[in-house]
């Protein structure tokens, strides 16, 4: 039977919560980790069944070198188990890029290595002249060389606005429009320039699109194992019903398995479900509640997994976009209203490239995705699936012909697996909330919530950057905050 009293209780085993729990337990605190599902990992779940190993939806780690998970594994004493499937300087062709200009009928196709130091493949892909090539190099160099201080000044400037102040070639603008969708699940006219430029810097200098043997779930498995090995208590299939609060401080949690007490509760269940549902609005100032309700959700990724009866793919990623298929706010609203475009962007991961054991011998598994609404009840999802299948048949007939079966999932499945939907139209986000201009960077929600002993870890609060990297950074920072808080409590006694 688990103990009833702990130093720290962590809700949710996503990368934010799990990294917090693993680090604090390693540092000698008595921790309880509670997960509502049987599987661990939150949005970093990998599936291992029927001889296949793959992520729930397409992932790509940015940065590859210097990932937030590296120092976590180092501190846990398992640095040798942090094994990326690729190195940033892998000499092979890694990415198949397909792009169609708005004034063309056909897609150009090029192969790209992992590093982005050489822009030549992009110039060939875009089919642009010397002037546009020079303009592209100038803007990319400006992004690569931007200091942290300069970046911080762009938290309240959209990428669209920043590019509008420069003579930006249309091909580069369209690429960055696609990049905003694929890397941040946001539109270029709402993405903060500081966030997108930071991720572009990390891709250019430290590599992008990283993966791990067996998928990202391999990271989850190691951290969870070390958490328990160091004495932590893990309870899965356990739903938290309430965060208990007394006299302005947390006192523990009430769950489907009973009550547990602790002076600190760290939630990676999402900031809105934590504040509005698990705690309750009555415990917070009205202005803070309205602030939390006003945080804008990121978009979701809807995914199709293709199981192939023979190996037909020879690069790790397949990326397909056109000037017409990436989404700004106006295009996104049209899709939500039921107007499905002729083409959608596709982001696809070939797990066999990373791991020879990702499929049974002689077979392959491909995980594809495109951006969509985070609304679990979104009406356009099935139409997007049909469009993705249609493009697969048209542009990748070799994949379609080899397909034995397909699996589909969208924002509803993501919401069921991760954050509860407490505000209508939200819950299935690919990353989380507060990913847009005016709400991220220095304006990101604070991980230290306005109740003593309550902290938020994960993509909603406390850090910056892309996806899993951002969440692990948040978890690392929260672990440090919790230690400082508990030391302060001890001194006051």
FIBA-301488 format. One line per 8 residues: for each residue x, y, z of C-alpha. Coordinates in pm, 1 decimal, padded with zeros to 6 digits. Example, Ala and Ser with C-alpha at 12.3 -4.5 7.8 and 13.67 -1.06 7.14 Angstrom:
01230.0 -00450.0 00780.0; 01367.0 -00106.0 00714.0
! end
This chain:
00000.0 00000.0 00000.0; 00131.0 00351.1 -00080.5; 00205.8 00591.0 00202.7; -00049.0 00861.1 00278.0; 00198.6 01144.5 00338.8; 00474.2 01279.8 00109.7; 00706.3 01576.2 00068.7; 00585.9 01637.2 -00288.9
00295.8 01509.4 -00497.6; 00323.3 01533.1 -00877.1; 00011.8 01509.5 -01094.2; 00070.0 01376.7 -01445.0; 00360.4 01189.6 -01603.3; 00418.8 01410.4 -01907.0; 00775.2 01535.3 -01962.3; 00721.2 01827.3 -01722.7
00577.1 01626.1 -01436.2; 00798.9 01322.5 -01479.5; 01121.1 01523.8 -01494.4; 01019.2 01712.9 -01178.2; 00935.0 01393.2 -00992.2; 01248.3 01205.7 -01101.7; 01481.6 01491.4 -01008.2; 01323.3 01562.3 -00669.7
01321.7 01195.0 -00574.2; 01688.0 01167.4 -00674.3; 01761.3 01469.1 -00453.0; 01617.8 01292.8 -00149.3; 01257.2 01410.8 -00128.3; 00974.2 01161.9 -00073.1; 00756.8 01192.1 -00385.1; 00428.1 01053.0 -00513.4
00357.4 01057.2 -00887.6; -00007.5 01013.7 -00988.1; -00110.2 00935.9 -01348.4; -00470.2 00897.6 -01466.5; -00378.7 00654.9 -01747.0; -00216.8 00315.2 -01753.7; 00049.3 00443.1 -01996.6; 00300.6 00702.7 -01881.8
00431.6 01001.0 -02075.1; 00144.3 01239.4 -02145.3; 00196.0 01368.8 -02499.4; 00535.4 01193.5 -02500.8; 00376.7 00848.2 -02516.7; 00513.7 00582.0 -02747.7; 00315.7 00272.0 -02837.6; 00474.9 -00073.8 -02839.8
00241.5 -00344.7 -02969.0; 00212.8 -00613.0 -03236.9; 00585.8 -00584.0 -03304.8; 00564.7 -00208.2 -03379.9; 00711.8 00078.5 -03174.4; 00603.2 00432.8 -03262.5; 00495.4 00767.4 -03119.0; 00133.3 00863.3 -03076.9
00179.2 01146.0 -03328.3; 00483.1 01279.7 -03519.0; 00757.7 01415.8 -03293.7; 01086.6 01584.2 -03370.6; 01323.7 01701.2 -03096.7; 01462.3 02054.1 -03121.4; 01741.6 02101.7 -03032.3; 01912.8 01769.6 -03095.5
02237.5 01872.5 -02927.0; 02179.3 02018.6 -02580.9; 01832.0 01874.7 -02523.4; 01679.8 01947.2 -02180.8; 01672.5 01571.8 -02116.7; 02051.6 01536.4 -02128.4; 02125.5 01700.6 -01788.6; 01827.8 01516.5 -01636.9
01969.6 01180.5 -01742.1; 02314.6 01294.1 -01626.8; 02186.1 01376.4 -01277.9; 01989.3 01052.5 -01258.0; 02312.5 00865.2 -01326.9; 02193.9 00711.9 -01654.8; 02375.8 00927.1 -01909.2; 02462.3 00614.5 -02109.2
02089.0 00551.5 -02163.1; 02036.9 00890.9 -02326.5; 02087.8 00768.2 -02681.1; 01945.8 00984.5 -02961.2; 01878.3 00785.8 -03275.9; 02065.5 01046.6 -03483.9; 02351.6 01285.8 -03436.3; 02316.5 01646.3 -03561.0
02601.2 01590.2 -03807.3; 02474.1 01256.3 -03946.5; 02607.2 01250.9 -04304.9; 02305.6 01075.3 -04456.6; 02005.5 01229.1 -04628.1; 01757.0 01257.6 -04342.6; 01460.5 01457.4 -04472.5; 01258.7 01434.7 -04793.5
01119.7 01781.8 -04865.0; 00833.7 01849.4 -05105.5; 00728.5 02205.7 -05186.2; 00502.4 02368.0 -05443.6; 00514.3 02737.5 -05525.3; 00183.7 02915.4 -05559.9; 00246.6 02983.6 -05928.5; 00338.4 02620.6 -06008.7
00139.0 02300.6 -06055.6; 00405.9 02050.4 -05958.2; 00595.7 01989.8 -05635.2; 00973.3 02010.2 -05621.3; 01139.4 01734.8 -05419.2; 01484.6 01743.6 -05258.8; 01675.5 01547.5 -04995.7; 01817.8 01732.2 -04696.4
02074.0 01636.0 -04434.3; 02016.7 01686.2 -04064.8; 02220.4 02004.4 -04033.4; 02078.4 02328.8 -04177.5; 02413.4 02501.2 -04230.7; 02392.2 02465.9 -04608.6; 02093.1 02647.6 -04762.4; 02154.7 02504.7 -05111.1
01888.8 02230.1 -05089.9; 01630.7 02493.6 -04994.0; 01728.4 02717.3 -05284.9; 01684.6 02420.2 -05516.1; 01354.2 02329.0 -05351.8; 01220.0 02682.1 -05380.5; 01369.3 02741.0 -05727.5; 01469.4 03100.0 -05648.8
01718.9 03335.6 -05809.4; 02033.3 03500.7 -05680.1; 01860.5 03805.9 -05527.8; 01617.9 03595.1 -05323.4; 01899.6 03362.2 -05223.2; 02097.4 03658.4 -05090.7; 01791.9 03792.6 -04907.4; 01730.3 03453.5 -04748.8
02090.0 03422.5 -04629.5; 02077.3 03774.6 -04483.9; 01762.3 03709.5 -04278.4; 01868.9 03362.2 -04168.5; 02205.4 03500.2 -04054.1; 02029.7 03774.3 -03858.8; 01819.4 03510.8 -03682.7; 02116.1 03283.9 -03612.7
02323.5 03565.1 -03462.3; 02051.1 03723.9 -03248.9; 02142.7 03750.9 -02880.6; 01920.8 03651.1 -02589.6; 01872.4 04019.1 -02507.6; 01758.6 04094.7 -02861.5; 01526.9 03793.7 -02861.4; 01365.6 03902.1 -02535.0
01255.9 04228.6 -02700.0; 01045.0 04030.9 -02949.2; 00807.6 03858.3 -02706.9; 00532.9 04100.1 -02807.8; 00613.7 04105.0 -03181.9; 00468.8 03845.5 -03418.3; 00690.3 03667.7 -03667.7; 00473.0 03814.9 -03942.9
00542.7 04165.4 -03812.3; 00916.3 04101.0 -03774.8; 00946.1 03972.3 -04131.3; 00733.3 04261.9 -04255.3; 01006.3 04501.0 -04144.3; 01253.9 04324.1 -04373.6; 01273.5 04258.2 -04745.0; 01180.7 03893.2 -04699.6
01170.0 03670.2 -05009.7; 00828.4 03510.5 -05049.3; 00976.0 03159.3 -05051.8; 01136.2 03215.6 -04710.4; 00815.6 03370.6 -04573.2; 00614.2 03069.7 -04688.1; 00868.9 02832.0 -04535.1; 00848.4 03015.0 -04202.5
00468.6 03006.7 -04227.8; 00491.3 02629.7 -04261.8; 00754.7 02612.9 -03984.8; 00526.6 02800.5 -03743.1; 00261.1 02532.6 -03802.6; 00491.1 02231.3 -03788.3; 00719.8 02333.1 -03500.5; 00492.9 02546.0 -03283.4
00140.9 02441.7 -03397.0; 00056.3 02811.0 -03436.4; -00000.1 03063.5 -03719.2; 00283.1 03294.9 -03823.0; 00063.4 03598.4 -03755.6; 00027.1 03495.5 -03387.5; 00362.1 03329.0 -03313.4; 00598.0 03548.2 -03112.9
00909.1 03626.0 -03316.8; 01117.0 03551.3 -03007.6; 00985.8 03192.4 -02989.4; 01013.3 03109.1 -03358.0; 01356.4 03264.0 -03399.5; 01480.7 03077.7 -03089.6; 01368.8 02746.3 -03240.3; 01521.4 02837.7 -03577.1
01850.1 02915.0 -03398.4; 01842.7 02578.3 -03225.1; 01771.4 02398.0 -03552.6; 02049.8 02578.9 -03736.8; 02312.8 02547.2 -03463.8; 02216.3 02227.3 -03280.8; 02005.9 02024.8 -03523.8; 01635.4 01953.7 -03547.4
01403.5 01659.0 -03586.8; 01574.1 01442.6 -03326.0; 01433.0 01105.9 -03222.6; 01508.8 00817.2 -02988.9; 01519.9 00439.9 -03011.8; 01164.0 00315.1 -02967.5; 01027.3 00669.7 -02983.0; 01009.0 00936.9 -02715.7
00852.5 00685.3 -02479.5; 01202.9 00548.2 -02425.7; 01285.2 00865.6 -02231.4; 00966.2 00823.6 -02028.2; 01049.3 00463.5 -01940.3; 01397.7 00546.6 -01810.4; 01286.5 00843.3 -01598.1; 00992.8 00647.5 -01451.6
01218.1 00352.2 -01373.0; 01473.3 00573.7 -01197.8; 01198.5 00752.7 -01006.5; 01078.4 00423.2 -00859.0; 01432.1 00284.6 -00819.2; 01518.1 00585.6 -00599.8; 01217.2 00521.0 -00376.4; 00941.8 00722.0 -00548.3
00583.0 00598.4 -00541.7; 00398.3 00575.5 -00873.9; 00023.1 00520.0 -00893.9; -00125.2 00496.1 -01242.7; -00489.1 00446.3 -01342.8; -00560.8 00697.7 -01066.3; -00761.3 01011.9 -01136.9; -00704.5 01320.9 -00922.7
-01040.8 01462.7 -00821.0; -00924.2 01762.2 -00620.5; -00616.2 01948.6 -00501.6; -00680.3 02003.5 -00131.5; -00623.1 02358.4 -00005.9; -00632.8 02491.1 00349.0; -00551.7 02843.3 00471.6; -00403.9 02949.7 00139.0
-00171.0 02651.9 00103.8; -00197.7 02311.8 -00059.5; -00233.0 02020.1 00177.7; -00251.4 01727.6 -00064.3; -00486.4 01566.4 -00315.2; -00808.4 01367.4 -00321.6; -00805.7 01086.6 -00579.4; -01001.5 00784.1 -00693.8
-00761.4 00582.2 -00475.7; -00799.5 00794.6 -00161.5; -00643.0 01104.3 -00005.5; -00269.9 01182.0 00004.2; -00106.6 01470.3 00189.7; 00194.2 01687.1 00105.7; 00299.6 02051.1 00149.5; 00377.1 02072.4 -00223.4
00169.3 01972.4 -00525.9; 00318.3 01998.5 -00875.6; 00065.0 01968.6 -01157.0; 00147.1 01886.2 -01518.0; -00221.9 01832.4 -01593.1; -00242.2 02171.7 -01768.4; -00276.5 02512.6 -01607.5; -00647.4 02555.7 -01683.9
-00757.6 02213.4 -01552.8; -00535.5 02266.3 -01246.8; -00664.9 02611.5 -01152.0; -01024.3 02596.7 -01270.6; -01111.4 02234.4 -01191.5; -00871.2 02064.1 -00951.3; -00827.6 02366.2 -00723.8; -01144.4 02562.2 -00795.9
-01187.0 02926.8 -00890.5; -01289.5 03023.8 -00537.3; -00929.9 02991.5 -00414.5; -00792.9 03258.9 -00650.4; -00824.5 03627.3 -00714.5; -01082.1 03698.8 -00985.6; -00822.1 03876.2 -01202.5; -00599.8 03566.9 -01196.3
-00891.2 03340.3 -01286.0; -00979.5 03563.7 -01581.1; -00613.8 03562.5 -01686.7; -00606.5 03182.3 -01681.4; -00930.8 03160.8 -01877.8; -00788.1 03401.2 -02135.0; -00481.9 03192.6 -02218.5; -00504.1 03090.9 -02583.4
-00476.9 02720.5 -02670.0; -00227.0 02606.2 -02928.5; -00342.0 02399.4 -03222.9; -00355.1 02022.3 -03230.6; -00198.5 01763.6 -03459.2; -00431.7 01506.7 -03608.6; -00249.4 01192.4 -03707.9; -00265.2 00882.5 -03925.2
-00036.2 00587.1 -03867.8; 00036.8 00375.5 -04176.1; 00151.4 00016.0 -04123.4; 00337.1 -00109.0 -04433.1; 00396.7 -00465.1 -04551.0; 00733.7 -00378.1 -04701.3; 01004.3 -00111.4 -04658.7; 00943.3 00169.2 -04909.0
01072.0 00477.7 -04724.4; 01441.0 00561.0 -04714.0; 01463.6 00884.3 -04512.8; 01365.3 00965.2 -04155.3; 01116.7 01244.2 -04226.0; 00889.7 01345.0 -04507.4; 00776.8 01707.7 -04511.9; 00524.0 01836.1 -04764.2
00389.3 02189.7 -04791.6; 00295.8 02452.5 -05047.0; 00234.5 02825.4 -05045.2; -00134.6 02740.0 -05014.2; -00131.3 02460.9 -04755.9; 00025.5 02617.3 -04445.8; -00219.5 02801.3 -04221.9; -00236.9 03155.5 -04095.1
-00526.7 03262.6 -03873.5; -00760.4 03337.4 -04164.2; -00698.0 03002.5 -04335.9; -00735.1 02819.1 -04006.1; -01073.9 02976.8 -03938.1; -01195.4 02865.3 -04280.5; -01103.1 02504.7 -04202.4; -01285.6 02527.0 -03868.6
-01589.9 02645.7 -04063.7; -01572.5 02334.0 -04279.9; -01384.4 02464.6 -04584.4; -01114.4 02199.9 -04634.6; -00834.1 02316.9 -04868.1; -00723.6 02128.6 -05177.5; -00398.5 02036.2 -05002.4; -00281.7 02023.1 -04641.2
00070.4 02026.5 -04507.4; 00205.0 01686.2 -04405.1; 00470.4 01606.4 -04149.8; 00568.8 01237.6 -04144.5; 00809.7 01030.3 -03935.5; 00956.2 00698.5 -04050.4; 01035.8 00522.5 -03722.6; 01230.1 00244.4 -03896.0
01499.8 00492.3 -03997.5; 01566.4 00563.1 -03630.7; 01519.6 00213.0 -03498.2; 01549.8 -00111.4 -03694.5; 01319.2 -00272.7 -03437.1; 01034.8 -00023.3 -03488.6; 00848.7 -00278.0 -03705.1; 00857.1 -00653.5 -03765.0
01119.1 -00771.4 -04017.2; 01037.3 -00658.3 -04369.7; 00779.2 -00401.5 -04259.4; 00764.8 -00029.6 -04176.6; 00554.0 00211.5 -03973.4; 00494.9 00574.9 -04069.4; 00335.5 00834.5 -03839.7; 00192.6 01134.5 -04025.7
00019.2 01448.4 -03907.7; -00127.5 01784.4 -03997.4; -00240.3 02077.5 -03783.7; -00600.3 02116.7 -03677.3; -00820.4 02267.8 -03408.0; -00755.2 02165.3 -03046.3; -01128.9 02128.5 -02992.9; -01198.7 01763.5 -02895.7
-01532.7 01794.9 -03075.0; -01388.7 01955.7 -03390.8; -01600.6 01871.8 -03695.7; -01325.5 01896.1 -03958.1; -01107.4 01609.0 -03836.2; -01253.0 01328.6 -04050.6; -01235.2 01552.3 -04358.1; -00868.7 01621.5 -04282.2
-00803.4 01247.9 -04249.6; -00961.8 01195.3 -04590.3; -00747.1 01473.0 -04737.4; -00429.4 01326.4 -04584.4; -00512.0 00983.7 -04727.9; -00585.1 01141.2 -05065.5; -00245.8 01315.1 -05070.2; -00072.9 00996.7 -04963.8
-00228.2 00814.5 -05260.9; -00139.2 01093.1 -05501.3; 00212.5 01190.5 -05395.3; 00338.0 00878.4 -05219.1; 00171.7 00592.1 -05408.7; 00445.3 00350.9 -05303.0; 00347.9 00407.4 -04937.8; -00023.7 00378.0 -05005.8
00013.1 00056.2 -05203.2; 00220.2 -00101.8 -04925.3; -00025.3 -00005.8 -04651.9; -00178.8 -00298.3 -04462.5; -00384.4 -00090.4 -04221.0; -00420.8 00259.3 -04080.1; -00489.8 00407.9 -03737.2; -00641.3 00752.9 -03686.8
-00636.4 00989.8 -03392.3; -00707.3 01356.7 -03332.9; -00771.1 01616.1 -03061.7; -01037.7 01405.6 -02890.8; -00796.9 01117.3 -02835.1; -00525.5 01357.7 -02718.4; -00760.8 01527.0 -02471.0; -00877.4 01189.6 -02337.7
-00516.5 01087.0 -02286.7; -00375.5 01410.5 -02147.6; -00551.0 01726.0 -02027.8; -00916.7 01742.5 -01933.2; -01120.9 01987.9 -02137.4; -01246.1 02246.6 -01887.6; -01315.9 02527.0 -02135.7; -01532.3 02453.6 -02436.7
-01331.7 02399.4 -02753.7; -01002.0 02323.4 -02577.4; -00812.7 02020.3 -02453.2; -00649.9 01852.7 -02753.0; -00354.3 02087.6 -02788.5; -00033.4 01953.3 -02940.9; 00180.2 02147.1 -02691.5; -00037.1 02349.6 -02457.6
-00153.9 02702.4 -02386.3; 00019.2 03039.9 -02396.1; 00228.6 02969.8 -02706.3; 00144.4 03297.0 -02884.5; 00261.8 03657.8 -02887.2; 00196.5 03838.0 -02560.0; 00160.5 03511.0 -02366.3; 00499.9 03339.5 -02405.6
00863.1 03421.0 -02335.4; 00880.9 03671.7 -02050.1; 00499.2 03680.3 -02052.5; 00461.7 03305.4 -02002.7; 00247.7 03200.5 -01704.4; 00451.7 03161.2 -01387.8; 00512.7 02803.6 -01271.1; 00474.3 02927.1 -00914.8
00096.1 02953.6 -00874.7; -00059.9 03204.8 -00628.8; -00124.7 02939.3 -00363.9; 00154.6 02832.9 -00132.9; 00305.0 02503.3 -00242.0; 00130.5 02483.1 -00582.1; 00342.6 02465.1 -00898.7; 00268.5 02415.8 -01269.2
00510.0 02209.8 -01481.4; 00496.9 02144.9 -01855.1; 00427.0 02332.6 -02175.6; 00184.6 02583.8 -02020.9; 00421.8 02755.3 -01780.4; 00773.4 02854.2 -01696.9; 00982.1 02795.6 -02006.6; 01025.2 02845.5 -02380.3
01126.2 02653.8 -02690.5; 00974.0 02359.5 -02870.5; 00743.5 02091.2 -02731.8; 00905.8 01823.5 -02518.0; 01223.5 02028.5 -02472.5; 01022.4 02319.9 -02332.8; 00828.1 02091.0 -02098.4; 01142.7 01925.3 -01962.1
01301.0 02267.4 -01905.5; 00990.2 02367.0 -01712.1; 01007.4 02049.7 -01502.3; 01374.0 02111.6 -01422.1; 01300.0 02469.3 -01314.4; 01004.3 02360.7 -01100.1; 01219.6 02101.3 -00920.7; 01455.0 02383.1 -00820.0
01163.6 02605.4 -00704.2; 01016.6 02326.8 -00492.3; 01346.9 02267.3 -00313.9; 01379.4 02638.3 -00238.4; 01023.1 02651.8 -00105.4; 01068.2 02351.6 00121.4; 01399.3 02486.5 00255.0; 01220.1 02811.4 00338.7
00946.4 02624.7 00522.7; 01205.5 02437.2 00725.2; 01382.0 02759.1 00829.8; 01053.1 02913.1 00943.6; 00974.4 02627.4 01182.9
! end
